[in-house]
């Protein structure tokens, strides 16, 4: 009897140990990794506080973000939306988010280094991230934009690297925790990156895409005669007008672009057709989300399909239901500069270990071909004509042949129009492309073009 009781007790102990072993194994082997990575894990939070987060540097090696006395600090508010913020309470954005694994040291740490660190009990060391941004040009763009809300994007067309990526209004990433309530409720949306997240009607800057579709399809040439005798045209009862009266009633298509004739481009859009125009817009990247390291909104060609003639005509001169970002329009300009090849934009050039060992090196890439080289060459000449004789004269730089296109786009009822400019320089051997967007600022020729001129003139001296 006693022996039987002992066996039962032993069996109960064995069953208990088995249950404990299974439970421990489940939580360690199955749930362990997710628990370890859970942001609410106090051990993880403690490890992050001890970790030495890596620095962020600009293209010239200047430190633009680093941890000082346990707090993340940025060198200048002009870089706020690129760098983003790093907050234990509110999370991360910008480069701080996109490269969090590398900056924190969780990604890319060699196994031997990790084991050595664990044995010695030393804190984890993050890696450095180097940007393509030129801080001097970024701050110049900030000054040129002044108090306007908007964005400036400057791209090296040979690589797709962003030299300027400015969104205004800005903020101080170091004070996000302290000022979260006011920042998150600010009507100016300073936490929002207008460069890649902002969506706006492009106005006449989109005429570059319509012209590309028409010329590349063989429907028209820059020298093709066109007419705009009255400054208006009626399509299915809807009256379309020019922003300004044309200097003469007949001219060629190149001058229709330079003088920004809505009448001519509405009719050209009808000739191109909705399907073809949407196809060419898509070739430039419009209608989807551009591949980019930072937070990006998908652009839109049209919500209405099939498109009625009035909507197609309005879209052809940059109105309708179009919604694009400043980054997208910089890509359009750069594509024309690159003989029709669409650059893949990027803002981080490399990731390095603290000892200087390169872990990641960005390789410039292409998103495909939008138009043929002859079409791109024709568009460059038309953009140069717009600066020499057309509405983009305020973008001219002495001694440099500049190409550009202004835009004045409808905003919201009762508010001034948005001011746009896209451009390239030098036209004969393009190195740079720019897009400027100024919210509620009026004429693109009067507001955005001069900003672009200031930034482009300095950039041509810096970027060789």
N, C-alpha and C positions, 0 to 999 in steps of 0.2 A: 504493500500500500504506500509506504513512505517512498519507495523507489519510483512508483508511478507519479506521485506528486512532484518529485524532483524533476522527472522527465518533462512534465507539463510546464513547470516553472522555467526550465531551460528552453523549451520551445517558445514560450512567451517572450523570453529575453532575446532569443535569436530573431523572432519576428519583429520585435521592436527595433533591434539593431538594423535589420534589413530595411525597415521603413525609414529609419533615420538616414541610412546610407543612400537610399533612393532619393529622398527629399533633398539631401545635401548635394547629391550629384546633379539633380535637376536644376537647382538654383545656381550652382557653380558652372556647370557645363552648358546648360541650355539658356538659362536666363542671365547668366553672369555677364556676358558681353553687353547686353542691352542695359542692364543695371549699371554697369560701369560707365556707360556712355550717357546715361540719363542726366540731363542738366540739374535735376534735383538731388543728385547724389552728393552728399556733403564732402565725401572724400575727393570726388572729382573737382568740386568747387575749391577745396583747399589746395589741390594740386595746381589748379589754374592760377590761383593767387600767388603761389610760389614760383610758377614758371616765369622765365625771363623772355617775354614776348619780343619777337624780332622787330627790326626797324623797317620802315618804308623809306626808300630813297627816290629822288627824281632822276632823270636821264643823265644828269651831270654828277651824280653821287651825293647831292645835298640831302641830308636827313630831313624828311618832311613829316615823319611821325615816329615817335619812340615813347618808351615808358620811363617816366621820371618820378622817383619817390612813390612807386606803385600806381601812378596815374598815367593814362595814355594821353599824350599831348601832340598837337598838330602844329606845324610851323606857321601856317597861314590859313585864314578862313577861306581864301580863294580856292583851296583844294578840298574843301569840306565834303562835297558829294562824291568826289573820286575816292578819297581815303575812306569815307564813311565813319561811323562811330563804333566803338567797342564798349559795350556796357553789360555788366553781369545781370542787370535788371531788365534792360530793354532789348538785349540782343546785339546784333551786328549788322552793318550795311556796307556797301561799297567794297573796296579792296580788303578791308578788315574782315568782311564776310566771305568774299570769294576765295581768299587765300588764308582763311583762318587756320586750317590744318598746318600750313607751312609756317605761318607767323607764330603759332603756339608751339611748334615743334612736334606736334603729334604725327604729322606726315613727313615722310622722308628720313626719319631718324634711323641710322643703321642699327642692326641688332646688337652688335658689339658695344656701341656707344650707349644703347639703352640699358644693357646688362650692367655695364660699368657704372652708369648713373644710379641704377637701383641699388647696387652693392654699396656705393659710397654715400647714398642718400642725398645727392646733389640735385638741385632743381632742374627741370627740363629747360633747355635753351632753344628758343625759336630761331627760325631762319629769316634772313633779310629778303625783302621783295623790292626789286627795282622797277620803277615806272618808266614809261616813255615820255612822260610829261616834262616840259621845260618850265620850271617854276617862274623864271623871269618873264617868259611869254604869257604864262597863266596870270600873273599879277598885272601885266600890261593890259590884257584883255579885261580883267576885273575893273581897272581904272577907266578903260575906254567905254565899257558898258554903263558906267556910272551907277545911278540909282534905279535904272530900269530893271524890271524882271525879265529874265530871258536866258539865253545860252550862246556860247561861242565854241565852235569845234574847229580845230586846225589839225589837218592830217598830212603826214608825209606820204604823198601818193605812191612813192616807190615801194613802200613797205606796208602801208595801212596803219602805221603807228600814230597815235594821237599825241600831238605836241601840246595842245590845249584842249581841255575838256572842262569848261566853266559853266556852272549853273548858278543863277542868282534868283532870290537872295541866298546868302550863305549862312553858316552858323559855326560855332566853335565846338568841334567834336568832344573836347574835354569837359564841356559843361552840360552834356545831354542829360545826365542823371539829375542835375540840379534844376535845369530849366525845361524838363520834359513837358510839363503841362502847357507852358506857353508855346514851345516849339511845335508840338503836335497839333495845337489848335490855331496856329498862326495862319491867316488867310493867304499869306504869301507862300505857304508850303515850302519852307526852307529845307526840310528833310527829304524833299522830293528831287530827284536828279532829272532836271529838264532835258539834259543832253540826250539821254536814251529812254527816259520814261515819259517825257512830255510829248503830247500828240496835238498837232495843230494843222489847220488848213494851210497848204503851202503857198497859195496865191500863184503869182506868175513865175515863181521859180520852177514850178512843175512844167512850164512850157518847154524846158530842156528835155523832159521825158517825151512829151508829145512830138516835139521836133525830131527827136531820135527815132521814134516809131515811124514817122512819116518819111524821113529821109532813108532810113535803113530798109524800109519796105519798097523803096523806089517810087513812092507816090508823088514826091516833090523834091526839088533841089533848092539850095540856097538862092540860086539865081532865077528861080521860077517867078514870073510876074504875078502879083496879087493886087487886090484893090480893097480900099476901105473908104469910099467917098463920103459917107454920111456919119461915120463913127458909131453906127448901130446896125443891128440885124435882128429880125424877129424870127424865132423858131417855134412853131406850133403855138403861136400866140404869146410867147415869152420874149421880151425885149432884152437883148444883150448889148451893152454899151462899152466903149473904151473909157479908160480912166482919164485919158487926155486925147485931144484931137491930134490926128496924125499930121505930120508936116506937109504931106501931099497925099493925093487920093490914090495914086498908083505907085507901087514900089516892088521890090523883090521880097522873097520870103525871109532872107537874112535880115532885112530892115524891119519886117513885121515882128521878128524876134527882138531886135534891138529896141524898137519903139513900143514893144509889148502890146500889139494889137489883139484885143480880146475877140474882135469881130473875125479876123482872119483865123485865129486859132480855134475858134468855135467851129468854123466851117471845115478846117483841116481835121479836127477831131471827128466830125461826122464822116469824112472820107476814110479816115483810118479805121473807124468802127470800134465798137465796144470790146469785142473779143480780142482784137489785135492790140488795142491800147492797154487792156488789162494784162495781156501777155508781156508787153514790153515793160510795163511798170513792175511786174513780177520779176523780170530779169534783173532789174536794179535792186530788188529786195523788197519792194513795196507790196504789202498785203500779207506779210508774215513777220516773225520776230527775227531781227538780225542776230547772228551769232556774235556774242560780246561777253566779256567777263563779268560786267556789272549788271544790275537789275535793268531789264529792258522790256518795253511795251511793244506788242505787235502793232504794226502800222496797218492802214486800211485803204483799199482802193475804192470800194463801193459796197454799201449794205444792200442796195437794190439791184436785183438781177432777174430778168434782163433789164438793161438800162434804157429808159425812154430817151428820145433824141435830145430833149432839153437838158437832162442830167448828163448825158454824154458830152454835149457841147460845153456845159459849165465845167465839167471835169477836165476837159482838154486845156482850158486856160487856168486851171488850178483851184477851182472852187468845188462845187458839188459835195460829195460825201468823203472826199479825200481827208485822211488824217496821217500825218507823218511826223517823225521826230527830227530835231536838228542833226543828230547823228546820221539818220537816213539820208538827209539832203547833202551832207558832206560826202557820203558815199556816192551819191549821184554825180557830184562835181568831180570827185576823184576818178570815177569810172571814165568820164569823158577825158580826163587828163591822161589816163592809162591806156588809151587806144581801145577802149571798150571793155577792158578786163575789170571785173568788180573786185575791189580789195576787201579782204577780211579785216575789219577794224580791231585793234587791240590796244590795251593801255598798260600791260605789264610785259617787260622785256625779259626778265630772268628772276630766278629764285636762287639765293646763295646761302650756304652754311656759314656760321660765324667765322670759320677759318678761310672763307673765300671760295671754297669748292662750289662750283655751279651744279645745282640739282636739276634745274629746268631752264631751258633757253628757248624763247619763242622763235618760231620759224614763220616768216611772213607767208600768208596763204591767199588763195583766190577763191571767190564764190562763184566763178564761172564767167562766161562772156555774155555781155548784154547787147552789144552792137559791134559792127565791123570797124576796123581801124579807119577806113575812109570816112565813115559816118562820124566817128569821133573827131577826126580832123576837121570836118566841116562844122561841127558844133563848136569846136575851139575857136574857129574863125568868127563864127556868129557871136560867141561870147565876147571876143575881143572887140567886135563892132559895137556891141552894147555898151562897152566902157568908152570907146572912142567917140561914138556918135549918139548913143542912146541914153536910157534912163540910168545907167550904171556909171555915169561919168564921175560921180563922187568917190568911186573906188580906184580911180586912176593913181598910179605911182610914177613919178618922174623917172625916166630912164628904164622903165620896165614895161613890157607888154603884158597887160593884165586882161583876163577874161572874166566876165561875171554876168549875173542876172539878178535883178531885184524882184521883190514881190511885196504886194500889199494885200493882206488876206483878211477877210471878214472874221470878226471875233464873236462877241455876243451883242445882242441888241442893246443900243444905248451906250456902247463903249467904243473907243477908237479901234482902228484896225491893227492887226499885228504887222510888224515890220520885218521883212526877210531880205537876205542877200546870200547868194552862193557864188563862189569864184575860184579861179585857179591862177597860178603864176609860177614862172614866166610861161606865156602861152606856147612859145616855140619849143621849150624843153621843160615841161611842168615838173615842179618839185613839191608844190604845196596846193592843198585844196582847203577851202574854208566855208563854213556855214554860220551865219549870224541870225538869231531870232530875238526880237525885242517885243515883248507883249504890250499890247495897247499903246503903241508908240507912233502909229501913223505910217507915212510913206516910207517904203523900203529904200528909195533913192536918197531920202534926206536923213534917215536915222541909221539904218543897218549898214549901208554902204560905207559911210565914213568910219564906223567902228572896224569894219573889215580892213579898210585901207591902213589904219594904224597898226593893227596886228600883223597884217601881211608884210608891210614895209619892214618892220623890225625882224620878223621871222626870216625874210630873205637874206638878212645880214648874218643871222645866227646859224641857219640850217644850210649846209652846203651839200 
